[in-house]
């Protein structure tokens, strides 16, 4: 059963949001290790429309790590994310490199509170929502916040990067 509360649960993401004074909610659910899609699992477990739940994907743009944040039922358009970051070519990042850079495990990577600040692009569809949900920094935890606050806390730019 999903739980919702106003206070953080002590992940780097919730700590960063609290420190910044930004309002957010946490939503826990029982993670199934056999789930094929962490993001779709979160949307279903929390009873949320997939347009509101976003996944965090690490990419390499011209050899440098960056972050793309797109709805869980969409794919990241690698050409679009490269263009949004003024790059020529993007590829998906190596999972081990993603974990080392962010301090999070795959399936629990939050765009917020990463060990190293990386260039971040949030899909422009986020602005159509009152609240978006992203990983809270561990499997089985999502954070709800306004799209504007997500962009602020991650120093992101927005662009149409989902397909």
BELQUI-V588647 format. One record per pair of residues at least 24 apart in sequence whose C-alpha atoms are under 7 Angstrom apart, sorted by the first residue. I is the first residue (numbers start at 0). J is the second residue. Records with the same first field share a line. If there is no record, write none. Layout:
I->J ; J
This chain:
0->28
1->26 ; 27 ; 28 ; 44 ; 45
2->26 ; 27 ; 28
3->27
10->136
11->112 ; 136
12->109 ; 111 ; 112 ; 135 ; 136
13->135
15->112
21->148
22->144
23->142 ; 143 ; 144
24->142 ; 143 ; 144
25->140 ; 141 ; 142 ; 143
26->140 ; 141 ; 142
27->139 ; 140 ; 141
28->139 ; 140
29->139
30->138 ; 139
37->106
38->71
39->71 ; 72
51->128 ; 130 ; 131 ; 132
52->131 ; 132 ; 133
53->131 ; 132 ; 133
54->133
55->108 ; 109 ; 110
57->91 ; 92 ; 97
58->89 ; 90 ; 91 ; 92
59->89 ; 90 ; 91 ; 92
60->86 ; 88 ; 89 ; 90
61->86 ; 87 ; 88 ; 89
64->117
65->117 ; 118 ; 119
66->117 ; 118 ; 119 ; 120
67->119 ; 120 ; 121
68->120 ; 121 ; 122
69->121 ; 122 ; 161
73->161 ; 162
74->161 ; 162
75->160 ; 161 ; 162
76->160 ; 161 ; 162
79->160
80->160
83->158
103->136
106->138
107->134 ; 136 ; 137 ; 138
108->134 ; 136 ; 137
109->133 ; 134 ; 135 ; 136
110->153
111->152 ; 153
118->155
119->153 ; 155 ; 156
120->155 ; 156 ; 157 ; 158
121->155 ; 156 ; 157 ; 158
122->157 ; 158 ; 159 ; 160 ; 161
123->157 ; 158 ; 159
